[in-house]
């Protein structure tokens, strides 16, 4: 079978690991050898403890650069991650190339791994992009503005011009044509968006990519259980660092319905203040799929993992974004009629927003219609595997 390498370089949270573990599990099950080159190895045991894969640390740039203003586009992010100089970028590219020479992969997968993509540009190895849509660009198109409310396009153009100018000496040193846009890195054999177009802020301009739906499996641990079976059911996945966490918990409590909350790392004091016979809090990750399928309402920060799984289950979503990618996801969900953006700063107002969603007829109907539209399809991980195997088989016939 084939030797596959999955690369993750940038981005935080658990979504990248969840996606890659779902894909790794699918390919390993079919006899492929999987190596993962990951930005963060600390939380790997949560997702890969039971999968026979090889783990390596990804080359990463720890300095954040000098800019204090919020990033206007993907290129702006890269300028804080080694792309502000040819010398810094060359070091990262060389490290990735060394790994690829050592492993000799049959296929490469990139999840928010632009430097790995640049390093592999001269390789004939089949290449695949995979991700939630935020960092996956359409070849030949300029960077989208990820802060249209505060950044004008001149900032985006300036950032991308700097990044491309620093990439091109390295591309030319590999004997490759210079890049016109950062998105030219995405000239791959196939690109997979592990979500739905209704949740993708780039959907209107998306080209040459396939929406395969969520590929992350359920968390391989304890299964979440409802505290009781009566009333409407509200499920929430929250971050312990969220500034309005206690106000949101108070709002959920005021609604008075059955609630199941997952908040890994929540303090014992906060947990004790809000947990009750009708409101259960898990302070660690748990398997959520079964409970999500039984829920009437989902609350999350707008991470694509929980957002897309909620839509797949036909459950309306209340979004509380903590950063820009989550805001863009949440706005897309709201504009598609699949949920709402709520402000968690006031418990009473938040509770009113939840009650409105729980009594709404239009939004639940829209979410069910969306879920039905994609039901009956192959699992996302299976879609990816079948298409990758087809590309590898075709390459094998030509060689």
Secondary structure, 3 states (H helix, E strand, C coil): CCEEEEEECCCCCCHHHHHHHHHHHHHHHCCCEEEEEECCCCCHHHHHCCCCCEEEECCCCCCCCCCCCCCCCHHHHHHCCCCCCHHHHHHHHHHHHHHHHHHCCCEEEEECCHHHHHHCCCCCCEEEEEECCCCCCCCCCCCCCCCCCCCCHHHHHHHHHHHHHHHHHHHHHCCCCCCCCHHHHHCCCEEEECCCHHHCCCHHHCCCCEECCCCCCCCCCCECCCCCCCCCEEEEECCCCCCCHHHHHHHHHHHCCEEEEECCCCCHHHHHHHCCCCEEEECCCCECHHHHHHCCEEEECCCHHHHHHHHHCCCCEEECCCCHHHHHHHHHHHHCCCEEECCCCCHHHHHHHHHHHHHCCHHHHHHHHHHHHHCCCCCHHHHHHHHHHHHHHHHHHHC
